[in-house]
Amino acid sequence: MIRRAGLQLLLGVSLVSLIAGCTGLRTREDVSKDSRQTKDQRGDQTRPNVNPTPPPLVTSQPTPEDSGADALPPQTAPTPVPTPPTVSTQPGDTFLNRELPKIGLILGPGGLKTYAHVGVLREFARARIPIHAIAGLEWGAFMAAAYSEKAQANDVDWKAFRLRENDLPSGGVLRGYRAKPVDDFDSFLKTVFPSGSADKGRVPFGCPAVWKRDRFQWQATGYIKEVVARCLPFPPLVSGTKGFTAAADAVEESAHWLRSKGANLIILVNVLGSGETLGEKLAEDQYGTSILWTEIRRQLLKSRAPTVNWVASVNTSGQKIDDFDGRRASVELGAKSAQDLTSKLTKQYGF
């Protein structure tokens, strides 16, 4: 009897344990449900908070009357090219870890209208937007070279206004108007560029010179005075070139060189506003030159992405290429236009 009772007790304990174990079993559906609940509970901790990058600021192609900056859409479907970096919006992003674009600036031609570039450079300095490399066309080459030495807009202003009216060509009743030979600018260039090499400045500088008709020779090495002397000549102020070429080709050459120096955001500053480019008397005497500058302005307005990414148009319609007394007014026009440019660059890229 005692032995049978012990067996029954043992059997009862085993049965209770078996029942308890069965109640603890979970089906596949139970496991999946718990897994989903756990993932949902920790989802906010592991899922990155990704904000979409704002779309690029793109407006229409500027006209000669415009004064401001425009980001240029491609005229046709572009081939894949490196795009300027955009501002990151990831959590924890600060101005210390942003990858800002490297600006390559092209200062366009325009005789004494190019004094507007002084105002443009001044606004870049005021907005604290660094210029990675700089190129210039015609008198824009003088402004670019002056900036490259110390990367200071005030230094460009000082050098540019060392120019005296007797440094420029003058017309006469008998001899008419003639552009001044570049050799006659030697004393002026020595004054503002007494020494130094073009490739030793704080900012890389270069300019395209016409060596033979329809052929460029890029100028970026040697004494800075000699480099400017090869890029400066163009009618009506300075003679000495061996041929002429379309401004659009010079812009393309400049953009290519700037990218070779590491720039990835190319900005063209166009100071050829609407209206007559030459003064009335000079236009009558140099009708062919007037037509040439009209064509150059038309070519500059055709500059598009991906050759350049932005165009800053300075409305200098009230100034002329040979307007010596209008230089300070051109500076202020450039500064006004550049305020729009620097504001958009700061908003777009986070400078």
KOLVOKE-30503 format. One record per residue (C-alpha): residue in one letter; x, y, z. Coordinates in pm, 1 decimal. Example, Ala and Ser with C-alpha at 12.3 -4.5 7.8 and 13.67 -1.06 7.14 Angstrom:
2
{rest = a&X = 1230.0&Y = -450.0&Z = 780.0} $
{rest = s&X = 1367.0&Y = -106.0&Z = 714.0} $
***
This chain:
351
{rest = m&X = 0.0&Y = 0.0&Z = 0.0} $
{rest = i&X = 273.9&Y = 241.4&Z = 96.3} $
{rest = r&X = 464.7&Y = 162.8&Z = -225.1} $
{rest = r&X = 153.4&Y = 218.0&Z = -439.0} $
{rest = a&X = 80.8&Y = 551.2&Z = -268.3} $
{rest = g&X = 436.9&Y = 666.6&Z = -338.6} $
{rest = l&X = 405.7&Y = 581.8&Z = -704.9} $
{rest = q&X = 76.3&Y = 773.1&Z = -727.7} $
{rest = l&X = 235.5&Y = 1079.3&Z = -560.4} $
{rest = l&X = 530.8&Y = 1071.8&Z = -802.3} $
{rest = l&X = 296.6&Y = 1038.9&Z = -1098.6} $
{rest = g&X = 93.2&Y = 1338.4&Z = -974.8} $
{rest = v&X = 399.7&Y = 1560.7&Z = -939.1} $
{rest = s&X = 516.6&Y = 1470.5&Z = -1291.9} $
{rest = l&X = 173.4&Y = 1546.1&Z = -1433.3} $
{rest = v&X = 165.9&Y = 1892.6&Z = -1266.3} $
{rest = s&X = 516.6&Y = 1974.2&Z = -1405.1} $
{rest = l&X = 411.5&Y = 1864.7&Z = -1752.0} $
{rest = i&X = 104.4&Y = 2088.1&Z = -1745.5} $
{rest = a&X = 308.6&Y = 2385.0&Z = -1621.8} $
{rest = g&X = 563.8&Y = 2339.3&Z = -1900.4} $
{rest = c&X = 293.3&Y = 2325.8&Z = -2162.8} $
{rest = t&X = 146.7&Y = 2656.1&Z = -2050.3} $
{rest = g&X = 493.8&Y = 2819.5&Z = -2100.1} $
{rest = l&X = 529.8&Y = 2711.7&Z = -2466.3} $
{rest = r&X = 494.0&Y = 2983.8&Z = -2735.0} $
{rest = t&X = 381.5&Y = 2938.4&Z = -3088.9} $
{rest = r&X = 560.6&Y = 3091.9&Z = -3397.9} $
{rest = e&X = 292.4&Y = 3361.0&Z = -3408.4} $
{rest = d&X = 369.2&Y = 3453.7&Z = -3046.1} $
{rest = v&X = 741.0&Y = 3492.0&Z = -3123.7} $
{rest = s&X = 674.9&Y = 3709.9&Z = -3429.7} $
{rest = k&X = 433.5&Y = 3927.2&Z = -3233.6} $
{rest = d&X = 684.4&Y = 3986.1&Z = -2954.2} $
{rest = s&X = 957.6&Y = 4060.5&Z = -3207.5} $
{rest = r&X = 743.2&Y = 4326.3&Z = -3375.5} $
{rest = q&X = 655.9&Y = 4484.0&Z = -3042.8} $
{rest = t&X = 1023.8&Y = 4499.7&Z = -2942.2} $
{rest = k&X = 1121.1&Y = 4656.9&Z = -3277.5} $
{rest = d&X = 845.1&Y = 4916.6&Z = -3248.9} $
{rest = q&X = 950.8&Y = 5006.2&Z = -2897.4} $
{rest = r&X = 1308.4&Y = 5077.2&Z = -3000.9} $
{rest = g&X = 1233.3&Y = 5207.4&Z = -3351.7} $
{rest = d&X = 1261.8&Y = 5573.9&Z = -3256.3} $
{rest = q&X = 1608.1&Y = 5506.8&Z = -3113.6} $
{rest = t&X = 1754.5&Y = 5325.4&Z = -3415.8} $
{rest = r&X = 1579.2&Y = 5488.8&Z = -3714.7} $
{rest = p&X = 1788.4&Y = 5784.1&Z = -3845.2} $
{rest = n&X = 1617.6&Y = 6120.1&Z = -3863.6} $
{rest = v&X = 1685.4&Y = 6198.8&Z = -4230.1} $
{rest = n&X = 1564.9&Y = 6533.2&Z = -4364.6} $
{rest = p&X = 1556.4&Y = 6575.6&Z = -4743.2} $
{rest = t&X = 1815.2&Y = 6813.0&Z = -4890.1} $
{rest = p&X = 1642.3&Y = 7127.9&Z = -5019.6} $
{rest = p&X = 1623.4&Y = 7149.5&Z = -5398.6} $
{rest = p&X = 1878.9&Y = 7368.9&Z = -5575.0} $
{rest = l&X = 1793.0&Y = 7731.1&Z = -5630.2} $
{rest = v&X = 1742.8&Y = 7760.6&Z = -6006.9} $
{rest = t&X = 1608.2&Y = 8061.7&Z = -6191.3} $
{rest = s&X = 1594.0&Y = 8176.4&Z = -6549.5} $
{rest = q&X = 1882.3&Y = 8291.4&Z = -6765.5} $
{rest = p&X = 1967.2&Y = 8656.2&Z = -6688.8} $
{rest = t&X = 1915.0&Y = 8927.3&Z = -6946.8} $
{rest = p&X = 2149.7&Y = 9222.5&Z = -7004.8} $
{rest = e&X = 1915.3&Y = 9445.5&Z = -6801.3} $
{rest = d&X = 1923.3&Y = 9220.9&Z = -6494.7} $
{rest = s&X = 2132.2&Y = 9293.4&Z = -6190.6} $
{rest = g&X = 2174.1&Y = 8993.4&Z = -5967.4} $
{rest = a&X = 2275.1&Y = 8630.4&Z = -5961.0} $
{rest = d&X = 2119.0&Y = 8327.3&Z = -6125.3} $
{rest = a&X = 2188.8&Y = 7958.3&Z = -6095.4} $
{rest = l&X = 2194.9&Y = 7823.1&Z = -6445.9} $
{rest = p&X = 2004.2&Y = 7511.1&Z = -6551.6} $
{rest = p&X = 2164.4&Y = 7308.8&Z = -6832.8} $
{rest = q&X = 2055.2&Y = 7413.5&Z = -7180.1} $
{rest = t&X = 2035.7&Y = 7048.6&Z = -7284.8} $
{rest = a&X = 2057.6&Y = 6721.6&Z = -7095.7} $
{rest = p&X = 2410.3&Y = 6739.9&Z = -6948.9} $
{rest = t&X = 2662.2&Y = 6463.2&Z = -6935.9} $
{rest = p&X = 2735.2&Y = 6349.8&Z = -6579.7} $
{rest = v&X = 2969.7&Y = 6597.8&Z = -6414.2} $
{rest = p&X = 3072.2&Y = 6645.6&Z = -6051.4} $
{rest = t&X = 2809.3&Y = 6858.3&Z = -5877.8} $
{rest = p&X = 2884.3&Y = 7111.8&Z = -5606.0} $
{rest = p&X = 2828.4&Y = 6972.7&Z = -5257.9} $
{rest = t&X = 2507.2&Y = 7071.4&Z = -5083.3} $
{rest = v&X = 2455.2&Y = 7153.4&Z = -4721.9} $
{rest = s&X = 2406.8&Y = 6844.7&Z = -4507.2} $
{rest = t&X = 2096.5&Y = 6834.6&Z = -4287.4} $
{rest = q&X = 2181.8&Y = 6523.2&Z = -4088.3} $
{rest = p&X = 2141.8&Y = 6535.4&Z = -3709.2} $
{rest = g&X = 2446.6&Y = 6676.5&Z = -3538.2} $
{rest = d&X = 2552.9&Y = 6873.4&Z = -3845.8} $
{rest = t&X = 2736.5&Y = 7197.2&Z = -3764.9} $
{rest = f&X = 2933.0&Y = 7453.3&Z = -3960.9} $
{rest = l&X = 3247.6&Y = 7270.5&Z = -3850.0} $
{rest = n&X = 3175.7&Y = 6950.3&Z = -4042.4} $
{rest = r&X = 3004.9&Y = 7081.8&Z = -4354.3} $
{rest = e&X = 3179.0&Y = 7031.6&Z = -4684.8} $
{rest = l&X = 3143.8&Y = 7371.4&Z = -4847.9} $
{rest = p&X = 3190.4&Y = 7416.9&Z = -5221.1} $
{rest = k&X = 3517.7&Y = 7557.7&Z = -5353.0} $
{rest = i&X = 3442.0&Y = 7868.7&Z = -5554.5} $
{rest = g&X = 3615.2&Y = 7940.3&Z = -5882.5} $
{rest = l&X = 3549.6&Y = 8300.6&Z = -5988.7} $
{rest = i&X = 3569.1&Y = 8427.5&Z = -6347.8} $
{rest = l&X = 3589.5&Y = 8806.0&Z = -6375.8} $
{rest = g&X = 3455.7&Y = 8891.7&Z = -6719.8} $
{rest = p&X = 3581.5&Y = 9155.7&Z = -6964.9} $
{rest = g&X = 3458.6&Y = 9509.8&Z = -7011.2} $
{rest = g&X = 3736.4&Y = 9769.3&Z = -7009.4} $
{rest = l&X = 3677.1&Y = 10021.4&Z = -6729.5} $
{rest = k&X = 3340.5&Y = 9860.4&Z = -6655.2} $
{rest = t&X = 3547.0&Y = 9591.2&Z = -6483.3} $
{rest = y&X = 3587.8&Y = 9824.7&Z = -6186.4} $
{rest = a&X = 3255.2&Y = 9667.8&Z = -6086.3} $
{rest = h&X = 3460.7&Y = 9359.3&Z = -5994.2} $
{rest = v&X = 3610.2&Y = 9557.7&Z = -5706.0} $
{rest = g&X = 3263.3&Y = 9586.9&Z = -5554.4} $
{rest = v&X = 3192.9&Y = 9217.3&Z = -5614.8} $
{rest = l&X = 3512.7&Y = 9113.9&Z = -5436.7} $
{rest = r&X = 3434.0&Y = 9350.8&Z = -5152.4} $
{rest = e&X = 3097.1&Y = 9182.9&Z = -5093.2} $
{rest = f&X = 3254.2&Y = 8835.9&Z = -5099.1} $
{rest = a&X = 3489.2&Y = 8951.1&Z = -4824.0} $
{rest = r&X = 3204.9&Y = 9104.9&Z = -4625.7} $
{rest = a&X = 3001.0&Y = 8782.5&Z = -4648.7} $
{rest = r&X = 3312.4&Y = 8580.0&Z = -4556.3} $
{rest = i&X = 3278.1&Y = 8359.6&Z = -4862.1} $
{rest = p&X = 3623.7&Y = 8226.7&Z = -4958.8} $
{rest = i&X = 3743.1&Y = 8225.0&Z = -5320.0} $
{rest = h&X = 3940.2&Y = 7910.5&Z = -5399.5} $
{rest = a&X = 4077.4&Y = 8018.9&Z = -5740.9} $
{rest = i&X = 4026.3&Y = 8316.5&Z = -5972.5} $
{rest = a&X = 4053.7&Y = 8385.7&Z = -6345.1} $
{rest = g&X = 4006.4&Y = 8702.0&Z = -6548.0} $
{rest = l&X = 3937.9&Y = 8809.2&Z = -6906.6} $
{rest = e&X = 4081.4&Y = 9129.6&Z = -7055.6} $
{rest = w&X = 4069.8&Y = 9398.1&Z = -6779.7} $
{rest = g&X = 3907.9&Y = 9136.4&Z = -6559.1} $
{rest = a&X = 4252.2&Y = 8971.6&Z = -6563.6} $
{rest = f&X = 4401.9&Y = 9281.3&Z = -6399.7} $
{rest = m&X = 4139.7&Y = 9269.6&Z = -6121.0} $
{rest = a&X = 4184.8&Y = 8894.6&Z = -6071.3} $
{rest = a&X = 4564.0&Y = 8926.5&Z = -6054.9} $
{rest = a&X = 4539.2&Y = 9208.3&Z = -5801.8} $
{rest = y&X = 4316.0&Y = 8993.6&Z = -5581.6} $
{rest = s&X = 4526.7&Y = 8680.0&Z = -5609.2} $
{rest = e&X = 4833.8&Y = 8833.2&Z = -5443.3} $
{rest = k&X = 4687.9&Y = 8890.8&Z = -5096.3} $
{rest = a&X = 4322.7&Y = 8779.1&Z = -5133.5} $
{rest = q&X = 4211.5&Y = 9120.9&Z = -5008.5} $
{rest = a&X = 3945.1&Y = 9329.6&Z = -5181.1} $
{rest = n&X = 4091.6&Y = 9653.1&Z = -5039.2} $
{rest = d&X = 4420.2&Y = 9575.7&Z = -5211.7} $
{rest = v&X = 4237.9&Y = 9543.2&Z = -5545.0} $
{rest = d&X = 4072.0&Y = 9879.7&Z = -5486.4} $
{rest = w&X = 4408.0&Y = 10043.9&Z = -5408.8} $
{rest = k&X = 4579.1&Y = 9897.1&Z = -5715.1} $
{rest = a&X = 4291.2&Y = 9969.1&Z = -5956.0} $
{rest = f&X = 4265.9&Y = 10334.6&Z = -5858.7} $
{rest = r&X = 4636.5&Y = 10391.3&Z = -5913.9} $
{rest = l&X = 4538.3&Y = 10416.9&Z = -6281.6} $
{rest = r&X = 4560.5&Y = 10775.7&Z = -6406.2} $
{rest = e&X = 4376.3&Y = 10920.4&Z = -6700.7} $
{rest = n&X = 4700.6&Y = 10988.6&Z = -6887.7} $
{rest = d&X = 4773.3&Y = 10613.6&Z = -6864.9} $
{rest = l&X = 4486.2&Y = 10562.5&Z = -7110.3} $
{rest = p&X = 4481.1&Y = 10639.6&Z = -7482.7} $
{rest = s&X = 4356.5&Y = 10978.3&Z = -7595.4} $
{rest = g&X = 4218.7&Y = 11086.0&Z = -7930.8} $
{rest = g&X = 4321.3&Y = 11378.9&Z = -8145.0} $
{rest = v&X = 4165.6&Y = 11581.0&Z = -8421.9} $
{rest = l&X = 4428.0&Y = 11473.9&Z = -8674.9} $
{rest = r&X = 4529.0&Y = 11124.8&Z = -8564.9} $
{rest = g&X = 4191.5&Y = 11002.4&Z = -8440.7} $
{rest = y&X = 4159.4&Y = 10741.9&Z = -8167.1} $
{rest = r&X = 4400.9&Y = 10452.9&Z = -8126.3} $
{rest = a&X = 4428.9&Y = 10193.2&Z = -7854.6} $
{rest = k&X = 4740.8&Y = 10233.1&Z = -7648.2} $
{rest = p&X = 5017.0&Y = 9975.3&Z = -7706.9} $
{rest = v&X = 5055.3&Y = 9739.3&Z = -7414.3} $
{rest = d&X = 5419.6&Y = 9842.5&Z = -7379.0} $
{rest = d&X = 5299.3&Y = 10190.5&Z = -7279.0} $
{rest = f&X = 5125.9&Y = 10032.4&Z = -6978.7} $
{rest = d&X = 5453.7&Y = 9897.7&Z = -6850.0} $
{rest = s&X = 5514.4&Y = 10178.1&Z = -6601.0} $
{rest = f&X = 5162.4&Y = 10148.1&Z = -6459.3} $
{rest = l&X = 5188.8&Y = 9770.0&Z = -6424.9} $
{rest = k&X = 5528.1&Y = 9804.5&Z = -6254.7} $
{rest = t&X = 5369.1&Y = 10038.8&Z = -6003.2} $
{rest = v&X = 5096.8&Y = 9796.8&Z = -5897.9} $
{rest = f&X = 5289.1&Y = 9471.4&Z = -5955.5} $
{rest = p&X = 5649.7&Y = 9557.9&Z = -5867.1} $
{rest = s&X = 5743.4&Y = 9194.7&Z = -5805.0} $
{rest = g&X = 5599.0&Y = 8853.6&Z = -5741.2} $
{rest = s&X = 5502.3&Y = 8554.4&Z = -5950.3} $
{rest = a&X = 5155.7&Y = 8474.5&Z = -6075.8} $
{rest = d&X = 5176.6&Y = 8125.4&Z = -5925.1} $
{rest = k&X = 5292.5&Y = 8242.5&Z = -5579.9} $
{rest = g&X = 4985.0&Y = 8436.6&Z = -5472.1} $
{rest = r&X = 4751.7&Y = 8340.3&Z = -5190.6} $
{rest = v&X = 4481.9&Y = 8244.6&Z = -5443.6} $
{rest = p&X = 4559.6&Y = 8060.3&Z = -5770.9} $
{rest = f&X = 4526.3&Y = 8299.7&Z = -6065.7} $
{rest = g&X = 4526.3&Y = 8254.2&Z = -6441.1} $
{rest = c&X = 4401.6&Y = 8419.2&Z = -6759.0} $
{rest = p&X = 4369.4&Y = 8321.0&Z = -7126.3} $
{rest = a&X = 4574.4&Y = 8514.4&Z = -7382.0} $
{rest = v&X = 4526.9&Y = 8495.9&Z = -7757.0} $
{rest = w&X = 4858.3&Y = 8368.9&Z = -7888.8} $
{rest = k&X = 4743.8&Y = 8306.2&Z = -8243.2} $
{rest = r&X = 4408.5&Y = 8358.9&Z = -8407.4} $
{rest = d&X = 4148.7&Y = 8131.3&Z = -8244.5} $
{rest = r&X = 4412.3&Y = 7975.8&Z = -8019.1} $
{rest = f&X = 4454.0&Y = 8028.7&Z = -7646.1} $
{rest = q&X = 4764.3&Y = 8009.8&Z = -7439.2} $
{rest = w&X = 4686.8&Y = 7987.6&Z = -7070.4} $
{rest = q&X = 4885.8&Y = 8229.8&Z = -6855.8} $
{rest = a&X = 4944.6&Y = 8127.9&Z = -6493.2} $
{rest = t&X = 5321.9&Y = 8129.8&Z = -6437.4} $
{rest = g&X = 5595.4&Y = 8390.8&Z = -6449.0} $
{rest = y&X = 5609.3&Y = 8746.5&Z = -6322.6} $
{rest = i&X = 5257.7&Y = 8863.7&Z = -6252.1} $
{rest = k&X = 5317.4&Y = 9192.1&Z = -6438.4} $
{rest = e&X = 5409.1&Y = 9004.2&Z = -6755.5} $
{rest = v&X = 5114.1&Y = 8766.3&Z = -6723.2} $
{rest = v&X = 4871.0&Y = 9058.2&Z = -6695.6} $
{rest = a&X = 5040.9&Y = 9234.1&Z = -6988.0} $
{rest = r&X = 4969.0&Y = 8930.7&Z = -7208.3} $
{rest = c&X = 4602.8&Y = 8901.8&Z = -7102.6} $
{rest = l&X = 4509.5&Y = 9271.0&Z = -7081.4} $
{rest = p&X = 4529.3&Y = 9382.9&Z = -7447.3} $
{rest = f&X = 4193.2&Y = 9416.4&Z = -7619.2} $
{rest = p&X = 4035.3&Y = 9713.0&Z = -7798.0} $
{rest = p&X = 3957.1&Y = 9990.4&Z = -7742.1} $
{rest = l&X = 4193.3&Y = 10064.5&Z = -7450.4} $
{rest = v&X = 4496.3&Y = 9844.1&Z = -7511.2} $
{rest = s&X = 4636.2&Y = 9695.5&Z = -7831.0} $
{rest = g&X = 4887.0&Y = 9416.8&Z = -7882.1} $
{rest = t&X = 4684.6&Y = 9099.6&Z = -7937.1} $
{rest = k&X = 4751.6&Y = 8881.9&Z = -8240.0} $
{rest = g&X = 4388.4&Y = 8791.2&Z = -8292.2} $
{rest = f&X = 4043.1&Y = 8782.2&Z = -8139.0} $
{rest = t&X = 3820.0&Y = 8501.4&Z = -8024.9} $
{rest = a&X = 3469.9&Y = 8454.7&Z = -7887.4} $
{rest = a&X = 3428.4&Y = 8533.8&Z = -7518.2} $
{rest = a&X = 3234.0&Y = 8210.5&Z = -7466.6} $
{rest = d&X = 3546.6&Y = 8011.9&Z = -7556.6} $
{rest = a&X = 3748.7&Y = 8211.3&Z = -7304.3} $
{rest = v&X = 3488.6&Y = 8139.3&Z = -7034.8} $
{rest = e&X = 3505.2&Y = 7768.4&Z = -7110.4} $
{rest = e&X = 3886.0&Y = 7771.0&Z = -7093.8} $
{rest = s&X = 3873.6&Y = 7958.1&Z = -6764.2} $
{rest = a&X = 3618.0&Y = 7721.2&Z = -6611.1} $
{rest = h&X = 3827.0&Y = 7421.8&Z = -6714.9} $
{rest = w&X = 4139.7&Y = 7569.4&Z = -6554.9} $
{rest = l&X = 3956.4&Y = 7661.1&Z = -6233.0} $
{rest = r&X = 3829.4&Y = 7304.3&Z = -6198.1} $
{rest = s&X = 4182.8&Y = 7176.4&Z = -6251.3} $
{rest = k&X = 4274.2&Y = 7381.0&Z = -5942.4} $
{rest = g&X = 4005.9&Y = 7209.3&Z = -5735.4} $
{rest = a&X = 3716.7&Y = 7453.4&Z = -5772.3} $
{rest = n&X = 3375.9&Y = 7287.1&Z = -5805.8} $
{rest = l&X = 3139.3&Y = 7586.9&Z = -5809.5} $
{rest = i&X = 3213.8&Y = 7816.9&Z = -6103.9} $
{rest = i&X = 3076.1&Y = 8171.4&Z = -6098.6} $
{rest = l&X = 3097.2&Y = 8411.8&Z = -6392.8} $
{rest = v&X = 3071.5&Y = 8784.7&Z = -6318.4} $
{rest = n&X = 2940.0&Y = 8964.8&Z = -6626.8} $
{rest = v&X = 2976.4&Y = 9343.8&Z = -6617.5} $
{rest = l&X = 2865.8&Y = 9410.8&Z = -6975.6} $
{rest = g&X = 2523.3&Y = 9558.6&Z = -6911.6} $
{rest = s&X = 2276.8&Y = 9669.0&Z = -7176.4} $
{rest = g&X = 2312.6&Y = 9984.4&Z = -7383.8} $
{rest = e&X = 2606.8&Y = 10115.0&Z = -7581.3} $
{rest = t&X = 2942.5&Y = 9978.9&Z = -7472.5} $
{rest = l&X = 3149.3&Y = 10274.9&Z = -7598.9} $
{rest = g&X = 3111.5&Y = 10648.2&Z = -7560.5} $
{rest = e&X = 2946.3&Y = 10827.7&Z = -7850.1} $
{rest = k&X = 3262.6&Y = 10981.1&Z = -7999.9} $
{rest = l&X = 3463.7&Y = 10663.2&Z = -7962.4} $
{rest = a&X = 3182.4&Y = 10454.4&Z = -8110.6} $
{rest = e&X = 3179.1&Y = 10676.2&Z = -8420.1} $
{rest = d&X = 3554.6&Y = 10644.7&Z = -8464.0} $
{rest = q&X = 3569.5&Y = 10274.3&Z = -8372.4} $
{rest = y&X = 3246.9&Y = 10133.7&Z = -8518.2} $
{rest = g&X = 3399.5&Y = 9789.2&Z = -8570.2} $
{rest = t&X = 3513.8&Y = 9778.0&Z = -8208.6} $
{rest = s&X = 3163.5&Y = 9868.0&Z = -8093.0} $
{rest = i&X = 3020.3&Y = 9577.8&Z = -8293.4} $
{rest = l&X = 3286.8&Y = 9347.1&Z = -8150.2} $
{rest = w&X = 3189.5&Y = 9428.4&Z = -7792.0} $
{rest = t&X = 2820.9&Y = 9379.2&Z = -7870.2} $
{rest = e&X = 2906.9&Y = 9030.6&Z = -7993.2} $
{rest = i&X = 3116.5&Y = 8959.4&Z = -7682.9} $
{rest = r&X = 2823.3&Y = 9057.1&Z = -7462.6} $
{rest = r&X = 2596.1&Y = 8825.5&Z = -7660.0} $
{rest = q&X = 2843.7&Y = 8539.8&Z = -7621.2} $
{rest = l&X = 2873.9&Y = 8592.8&Z = -7245.6} $
{rest = l&X = 2496.9&Y = 8571.6&Z = -7208.3} $
{rest = k&X = 2510.9&Y = 8227.0&Z = -7371.8} $
{rest = s&X = 2725.8&Y = 8087.8&Z = -7090.2} $
{rest = r&X = 2538.4&Y = 7794.8&Z = -6939.8} $
{rest = a&X = 2574.4&Y = 7503.9&Z = -6702.0} $
{rest = p&X = 2769.2&Y = 7286.3&Z = -6673.7} $
{rest = t&X = 3042.5&Y = 7525.9&Z = -6798.4} $
{rest = v&X = 2950.0&Y = 7771.8&Z = -6523.8} $
{rest = n&X = 2713.1&Y = 7713.4&Z = -6232.9} $
{rest = w&X = 2618.4&Y = 8073.6&Z = -6157.6} $
{rest = v&X = 2617.5&Y = 8404.0&Z = -6345.3} $
{rest = a&X = 2626.9&Y = 8735.5&Z = -6159.2} $
{rest = s&X = 2503.6&Y = 9009.6&Z = -6392.5} $
{rest = v&X = 2602.4&Y = 9366.2&Z = -6305.9} $
{rest = n&X = 2382.4&Y = 9625.6&Z = -6472.3} $
{rest = t&X = 2639.7&Y = 9878.6&Z = -6593.3} $
{rest = s&X = 2421.3&Y = 10021.8&Z = -6868.9} $
{rest = g&X = 2498.0&Y = 10373.3&Z = -6743.4} $
{rest = q&X = 2874.2&Y = 10320.4&Z = -6777.0} $
{rest = k&X = 3093.2&Y = 10283.0&Z = -7082.7} $
{rest = i&X = 3408.1&Y = 10078.6&Z = -7143.2} $
{rest = d&X = 3613.1&Y = 10399.4&Z = -7174.2} $
{rest = d&X = 3438.5&Y = 10591.3&Z = -6892.0} $
{rest = f&X = 3726.6&Y = 10692.2&Z = -6666.5} $
{rest = d&X = 3512.7&Y = 10915.8&Z = -6441.6} $
{rest = g&X = 3253.1&Y = 10644.0&Z = -6389.8} $
{rest = r&X = 3484.8&Y = 10394.8&Z = -6221.1} $
{rest = r&X = 3367.1&Y = 10454.4&Z = -5864.1} $
{rest = a&X = 3004.0&Y = 10426.0&Z = -5973.5} $
{rest = s&X = 3088.5&Y = 10090.7&Z = -6134.6} $
{rest = v&X = 3235.2&Y = 9969.5&Z = -5802.4} $
{rest = e&X = 2907.7&Y = 10045.5&Z = -5624.4} $
{rest = l&X = 2702.9&Y = 9875.8&Z = -5898.3} $
{rest = g&X = 2916.7&Y = 9564.9&Z = -5857.3} $
{rest = a&X = 2869.8&Y = 9569.7&Z = -5480.4} $
{rest = k&X = 2491.7&Y = 9601.6&Z = -5517.4} $
{rest = s&X = 2477.2&Y = 9305.6&Z = -5755.3} $
{rest = a&X = 2706.4&Y = 9095.8&Z = -5536.5} $
{rest = q&X = 2481.2&Y = 9144.4&Z = -5234.1} $
{rest = d&X = 2219.6&Y = 8938.4&Z = -5415.5} $
{rest = l&X = 2482.4&Y = 8683.7&Z = -5517.7} $
{rest = t&X = 2636.0&Y = 8634.3&Z = -5172.7} $
{rest = s&X = 2292.2&Y = 8614.1&Z = -5011.9} $
{rest = k&X = 2189.8&Y = 8331.0&Z = -5243.4} $
{rest = l&X = 2520.0&Y = 8147.8&Z = -5201.0} $
{rest = t&X = 2490.1&Y = 8168.3&Z = -4823.5} $
{rest = k&X = 2132.7&Y = 8040.5&Z = -4830.6} $
{rest = q&X = 2206.8&Y = 7763.8&Z = -5079.1} $
{rest = y&X = 2537.4&Y = 7628.7&Z = -4948.7} $
{rest = g&X = 2560.2&Y = 7745.2&Z = -4588.8} $
{rest = f&X = 2860.0&Y = 7980.0&Z = -4601.7} $
***
